[in-house]
Amino acid sequence: QKKREKIKYYFQKYDADKDGKLNQNEFAKVVKKLKIKIKDKEMCDYYTLLDTNGSGFLGMDEFMVLLDPKKSEQLQFGKELMKSFKEFDKDKSGFITEEEFAKVLGDKYGQEDIKGMVQKVDGDKD
C-alpha cells in the first residue's frame, strides 16, 4: 500500500498538465524517479504496451500494471513479442510482408509454405 501511494504521488507530480495522464516524457521521468528497471532504449516499447486503450497517454490504472507481478510477466511477454515483430518488420512499416517473413525464415520453407503461414495469421488481409 505504501508503494502504491508513493507511485500515485509521483504520477501526479510529473503529470505536468494535471490531466490524470502521462505522456511519454512524463512516463520516463516517473520510471526513473521510482527506479523501475527499464532501459532507456526500451522505454518507448513499455509505454506502447502499457497504453492498452491506444490513447497515446497512460492513465493511473495503465501505469500501475508495472506493480502487479502477474501483469508484469504479461508485459515482459509483450515486450519480447514486440522485439520479435521488429526483427521481422525490416522496413519499420508496422507490417510484416511475405518478403520480410521469408528473409527471417531463410531457406527453411518454400514460398508457398510462407504464403500459407502469412495468410493464416493475416486476419484483415492487408
N, C-alpha and C positions, 0 to 999 in steps of 0.2 A: 504494500500500500504506500509506503514511504517513497519507493522508487517511482510509482505512478504519479505521485504528487510532484516529485522533482521534474519528471518529464513534462507534466502538464504546465508547470511553471515556465520551463524553458521554451516549450512550444509557444506559449502565449507571449513570452518575452521577445522571441525572434520573429513572431508574426507581425512584421513591420506595419502593415496597414490595418491590423486588428480585425481582419475579416473571418477569423477562425480557420484559415487555410494557410499552408506553407507553399511557397513557390520553391523552385529547385535551389536557389541560393540560400533561402531561409532554412530549408531542409538540411543542407550541407553544414550550416553553422550549428544547428541543434545537434546533429550527429557528432560533430567534432567536440562540442561543449560537453556532451554526455559521454564522450569517449567510447562510442559504439564503434566496433571494429569493422569499418567499411573503408576499403582503399579508395583514394580519390578517383582512380580510373573506373571504379565500379559504382560510384555514386549515382550516375545517371541511370544505370540499369536498375538499381534498387528503387530509385524514385519511380521509374516507369512501372515496375512490378507492384509497388505499394499503391499506386494510383489506380485502384480497382474499378472506379467508376469512369475513368478516362477523362476526367475534368481538366487535367493539366495541373491540378493542385492536390495537396494532401490535407484531408481533414484529420482531426484528432484520432478518430477511430482507425483510419488507414495507417496513421503513423504508429499507433500503439501495437500494431502487428509485430513490430520489432521486439516487443517484450514477451510475446507469447511463444514459448518453446515449440509447440506443435506447429504454429503458423510460421515460425522462423525456419523450420525444416522445409515447409512448403515453399517458402521464399527462396531458400537455398536451391531447391529443385528447379524453381522457376528461373533462377539466375543461371544455372547450368544449361537449362533448355535454351535460354536466350543466347548464351555463349555458343551453343551448337548451331543455332539458327544463323548467327553471324558468320560462322565458318562456311556455311553453305551459300549465304547471300553475298557473293563476292562483289557485286556491283553496288551493294548497300541500298538497293531499291525498296527493301521491305518485303520482297517476294523472292521465292526460290524458283528459278526457271529449271526446265528439264536439263539444260546445258550445265547449269551450276551444280545440280544434283549429280549429274553424270561425272563431272570433274572430281567431286569429292569421293564418289564410289570407285573411281578408276575403272579398271578393266574387269571388275568382278561380275558385272552384269551387262547384258546386251541392251541395245537401245529400246527394244520392245518391252523388256522387263522394267526398265527405268520409266518408260512412258506409263506402263500399268501402275507402278508404285505411285507416281505423281497423281494419276487420275483417281486413285483410291483415296488419297488424303486431300485433294483439292476440292473441297465441298462446294465452293461457289464458282468453280470452273474458270477462274481468272488466271 
